[in-house]
Structures are given as C-alpha cells and as structure tokens.
Amino acid sequence: MVRRLLAVAALGAALWLPAPCRAQGCSLCRDTTAGAPAKEREGMRRGILVLGIPAGGVFVGILAVAWKMKPKDEERERD
C-alpha cells in the first residue's frame, strides 16, 4: 500500500513540476519556428499536443495491459 502511494506521489510530482522542456536541437525545427510568425508558432505548439497525447495514451494503455497480464502468468506458474 505504501509503495503504491509513493508511486502515485512520484507521478503527481512529475506531472505538476515538469523540467523545462526545450526543442531537440533539430536545426530545421528551430529555424522553422524562429522564422515563423507568432500565430504559426502557437500552431506548432498545439501540434505537439495533438500528436503527443494519443501516442502517450497508447503507451499507457499498453503498460496497463502488460501490468494486468503479469499476475495471471505468475498464478499459472504456481499451480
């Protein structure tokens, strides 16, 4: 129970106190963003979320399925 509470607290801290994020350093992305008007830069920021949220959801979904399947495999080995 304490481990689960600690894991939830760590996840909450990671979500609420994110490290400063910077671009990957891709010169094409940096130059495109730097030369774009403010409205286009805002669109690029939204695009990151539009592409990142579904990918993150798939990742979390796969982790959840793997987590749920693990105890069933261990129970079969004990029998």
C-alpha positions as a printed Julia matrix, in Angstrom:
79×3 Matrix{Float64}:
  0.0     0.0     0.0
  2.83    2.38    0.87
  4.61    1.55   -2.39
  1.51    2.39   -4.39
  1.04    5.68   -2.52
  4.69    6.55   -3.12
  4.35    5.75   -6.83
  1.25    7.96   -7.12
  3.03   10.78   -5.29
  6.06   10.5    -7.6
  3.82   10.53  -10.68
  1.96   13.56   -9.37
  5.21   15.41   -8.71
  6.46   14.58  -12.2
  3.28   15.93  -13.76
  2.99   19.06  -11.62
  6.68   20.01  -11.55
  7.97   19.3   -15.07
 11.52   20.14  -16.0
 11.92   22.92  -18.54
 11.41   21.42  -21.98
 13.44   22.51  -24.93
 13.47   21.53  -28.57
 15.54   18.51  -29.51
 18.05   20.7   -31.24
 16.93   19.88  -34.77
 18.17   22.81  -36.84
 15.27   22.54  -39.29
 12.67   22.69  -36.49
 14.48   25.5   -34.71
 14.86   27.6   -37.88
 11.25   27.0   -38.95
  9.94   28.01  -35.55
 12.23   31.03  -35.21
 11.26   32.39  -38.62
  7.54   31.83  -38.23
  5.02   34.41  -37.08
  3.59   34.09  -33.57
  0.36   32.51  -34.81
  2.26   29.72  -36.6
  4.45   29.08  -33.55
  1.3    28.63  -31.47
  0.01   26.17  -34.07
  3.22   24.18  -33.84
  2.91   24.03  -30.06
 -0.64   22.73  -30.39
  0.54   20.22  -32.96
  2.92   18.75  -30.41
 -0.01   18.1   -28.08
 -2.21   16.77  -30.87
  0.46   14.24  -31.81
  1.76   13.57  -28.3
 -1.44   12.91  -26.36
 -2.66    9.96  -28.48
  0.83    8.44  -28.56
  1.08    8.77  -24.78
 -2.37    7.21  -24.41
 -1.35    4.2   -26.48
  1.83    3.85  -24.42
 -0.07    4.0   -21.12
 -2.68    1.57  -22.46
 -0.04   -0.98  -23.4
  1.57   -0.62  -19.99
 -1.8    -1.15  -18.3
 -2.47   -4.3   -20.3
  1.02   -5.63  -19.52
  0.52   -4.83  -15.83
 -2.81   -6.67  -15.73
 -1.44   -9.74  -17.53
  1.59  -10.18  -15.28
 -0.22  -11.54  -12.16
 -2.13  -14.08  -14.26
  1.11  -15.55  -15.6
  2.58  -15.84  -12.11
 -0.54  -17.6   -10.81
 -0.33  -20.23  -13.56
  3.33  -20.96  -12.74
  2.48  -21.59   -9.07
 -0.16  -24.24   -9.88
